[in-house]
Amino acid sequence: MSKTIATKADLQLLRTELHQECALIRKDMEMLSMTLTVRLGSMLVVVTGLLFAALKLT
């Protein structure tokens, strides 16, 4: 095992990269949240339409 010690510059670089990755993850989660909301809304509309169509047939 090699004994290497991280310098302050290394830690700062790692911190910067970590913040960038977290920002990308947040953007992806926002996009997925919006997509999921639209999908669930459209499913709700379809199910409501099917329910009313079934009620009209009976």
Summary of the structure (lengths in Angstrom):
residues: 58
radius of gyration: 24.7
end to end distance: 76.5
largest distance: 78.2
contacts: 100
relative contact order: 0.06
helix: 86%
strand: 0%
